[in-house]
Amino acid sequence: MAARLSVALALAALAIASPAEARSGVLHLPDPLPSRTLDLPILMYHRVGPVIASQPAITQTLTVSPADFEAQMTWLVAHGYHAVGPLRAFEALEYGRPLPPKPVMITFDDGYRDVLWHAAPVLHRLHLPATEYVITGRISGPDPSFLTWPELLRLEKLGVTIGSHTVTHRDLTLMPSSEAFTELRSSRQALERHLGRPVQWFAYPFGAENPAVVALALKAGYVMAVTTHGGVMQSAAEPLLLHREEVTDTTGPTGLAGLVG
């Protein structure tokens, strides 16, 4: 309830525009926010690639093998699921536009390079849109695990929408509000500068959020954000608190069936 109140107050303060004013490509939330809910599973991946024994245990846990990932995506298609990107989800949630039968969102966190090599080709072949939330401070940085800016553009061309995961991946709830806002705004600005279009999708680092952080995300221009809270029911009244189901190295196709079901 507190988070919902913060959203409502932030919307009023920002004087959110009507849908007709979004022709520039900038999206706006309706005011007041609708009360509808949607059954929309959002899957959360991190890495897709071979598991290396020398890697930390957490890295191994967050790495889905290419074979498992392909099997999971093939299972979704075979069982009639239709992947949707963030824009279609946003329009359905906030403006009541229809979704296909059995919709699902596929998301990746952090901006790992192996998503380009092992996940994107499968998604592209099966016509499954997805979203990658990237840590902008790690793009084209010294760690070869992360995407470069040219690779990010290539990923986008393969049908993966790019969203923000802040600049440094620090817990926003533990930072002064001015620093948290800089993380939110600067990452969005960097992405828009390199991609040449508005970027209004966001994922909280570590899934950490509170009403103050949600209000800052709205102020920074985001219209939809995902958490790490489990569940498949999404509320239009809380567009910056969407639920996700995490996929790990042990999920497999059978586990995926349980997550989306």
Secondary structure, 3 states (H helix, E strand, C coil): CHHHHHHHHHHHHHCCCCHHHHCCCCCCCCCCCCCCEEECCEEEECEECCCCCCCCHHHHHCEECHHHHHHHHHHHHHCCCEECCHHHHHHHHHHCCCCCCCEEEEEEEECECHHHHHHHHHHHHCCCCEEEEECHHHCCCCCCCECCHHHHHHHHHCCEEEEECCCCCCCHHHCCHHHHHHHHHHHHHHHHHHHCCCCCEEECHHHCCCHHHHHHHHHCCCCEEECCCCCCEEECCCCCCECCEECCCCCHHHHHHHHHC
